[in-house]
């Protein structure tokens, strides 16, 4: 008999954690291991894994149960295996269908309009200036600030839904008869395609200890759409020599300081799914790698 997996939410409840199943692919709860109260323990229902973005505790349903009960991994596995309740067919939960992102031209139009409705805070402006950007570069790159509060997000969603179809736009979802906006507060960073259009929005979160950067995404929300690992392109797109690095802000700064050198900016060192297509579209013939030195140990 092969190794059996167990549903992460059922096991979490069996271990005493208060968990609700609303058909989402990610369920966020307070972490019982580090005591964090900001719901940064993520339970992934599609892989039956968990991860805390504060203390970095992670594993599968069995290791979660073992850690909660003090059992060894082997004993925890066999205890779960003998629990007949876990093996009954689970009630079907209607999950929101995973939607594909809207075409680039629609995403670009919505995101540009959204950025046009928002200011850039003085604190974010000063931070960008200290990184080496100029006032003109900051304006051209289109950075904006998203403040706190549901009222602000509902107002933005209402304004945009009156002008655009928000189906397939990551960061928006439909609930209670209206379009809603789902995004962290912080500095909004437009992620631009090879032709300069805005394909997604990354958020540099204020005062975040973990997950400093996050995508604007509606994954797991009703009629929502998740972001993809889109690649940001900065600099002179006619050049045939490019530098690959990590992070759109880093690429914007480096391109400015090098007189317009072409930078291809991954959202993460392993997020390379769109790299080949980007290189082909730009028709570059020579590529340099410029990642942080911590890649050697990570």
Secondary structure by P-SEA (a helix, b strand, c coil): cccccccaaaaaaaaccccccccccbbbbcccccccccccccccccccbbbbccccccccaaaaaaaaacccaaaaaaaaaacccccccccccccccccccccaaaaaaaaaaaaaaccccaaaaaaaaaacccaaaaaaabbbbbbccaaaaaaaaaaaaacccccccccccccccbbbbbbbccbbbbbccccccccccccccccccccccccccccccccbbbbcbbbbbbccccccbbbbbccaaaaaaaaaaacccbbbbbcccccccaaaaaaaaacccbbbbbcccccccc
